[in-house]
Amino acid sequence: MDRKDRYGHETGGEARTVALILAATAAAVGISLLCGCSHNPAQFVFGEQTRLGFGDYGTFSTVEGIVVNDIPRENTEFSIEIDAEKGVEYDPASGTLKGVKKITRKVGPQITGYLVDLAKVSPEAAVEYLKSIGAKEDAE
């Protein structure tokens, strides 16, 4: 019995493609939910943003301008410099934001599970690592 007789078509590629896409998506979602990381996510939205929230206090809001969502770990710094004379101005017709001079985000040395494990095995190596990435001398 050939493929056409068994499945009603010759290639069968469409179902395989859909299955691979679903498996890859499930794997990506699973990995992102189960793996910890030391990333410092930030989101800068310029323009219009609509939010819908669920929970005890369901919310719905619309914001125009600049919206910053920042979820830092330790040793992070965030600053935004705005034109003192003009302030921030959003033009919905062109979708542009004026008045933001500079956005700065600095991330310093971060303590992760890998460094904790290294410190248990070799405290000297952990101290050397911290020194190499610019941590303060009181890291010892």
JONOR-V37270 format. One record per pair of residues at least 4 apart in sequence whose C-alpha atoms are under 6 Angstrom apart, sorted by the first residue. I is the first residue (numbers start at 1). J is the second residue. Records with the same first field share a line. If there is no record, write none. Layout:
# JONOR-V37270
I->J + J
This chain:
# JONOR-V37270
3->7 + 10
4->8 + 9 + 10
26->30
31->35
40->71 + 72
41->71
42->69 + 70
43->68 + 69
44->67 + 68
45->66 + 67
46->65 + 66
47->64 + 65 + 95
48->63 + 64
49->62 + 63
50->61 + 62
51->60 + 61
52->59 + 60
53->58 + 59
54->58
65->90
75->108
76->106 + 107 + 108
77->105 + 106
78->104 + 105
79->103 + 104
80->102 + 103
81->101 + 102
82->99 + 100 + 101
83->87 + 99
87->99
88->98 + 99
89->97 + 98
90->96 + 97
91->95 + 96
118->122 + 126
119->123 + 126
130->135
131->135
